[in-house]
Amino acid sequence: MPSPLVDHELPHLSGIERAAEVFRFILTTLEHGLSPSGHLREFTKMNARIAIAIAIPVIMVAPLVTLGLAQVKGWVAILTSTMSSFVMFPLSVLLCILLVCGMIYIGRAILEMRIRSSRRDPYNNY
């Protein structure tokens, strides 16, 4: 690869064009100094192409994945709430039935104790 040269029309260019040409010359001189055979330019091009090939799908797909995950999170919250309601309702019914059975058992026990106590002492009239 030949050494970079300044454009021979540099004195006749406008100010912005001269600045751009000087900037180009400095960058190409730096590149030539780092890699005279041009491997650095090819390495940079390859990495830029790979970065673009990876970045474009990521930029296009990442919002969709984020949206999908947010939807899944919402559905899981709804399903969790629903399933906890399905579990809590039978448990609350069972608890109520057990409480009623317990109250009936305690009532019967108290009634039986009163009946036994009244049989033992037939003369105890209150």
C-alpha positions, 0 to 999 in steps of 0.5 A, a space after each residue: 500500500 503506497 504512502 498517503 499523499 496530500 491532494 495537489 489541489 489543496 491550495 485551490 480548495 475552500 476552507 472547509 474542503 482544505 480542513 477535510 483534506 487535512 483531516 483525511 491526510 492525518 487519519 490515513 497517515 496514522 493508519 499507514 503508520 500503524 499498519 502499512 499493509 492495510 490489515 488494520 483497515 480490513 480488520 476495522 471493516 470486518 469488526 464494523 460489519 460484525 457489529 452492525 450485523 449484531 446490533 441491527 437485530 438486537 435493536 429491532 428484537 430487544 423491544 419486542 422481547 421486553 414487551 413479551 416479557 412484560 406481558 408474561 409477567 402480567 399474565 403470571 401475576 393474574 394467574 397467581 392471583 386467580 389460583 390463590 383465590 381458587 385455593 383460598 376459597 375451598 380452604 375458607 369453606 373447610 375452615 368454616 365447616 371445621 369451626 361449625 363442627 367444633 362448635 357443635 361438638 363443644 355444644 354437645 359436650 356441654 349438653 352431655 355434661 349438664 345432662 349427666 350432672 342433672 342425673 347425678 343430683 336429682 334433688 338439686 333444683 335450681 
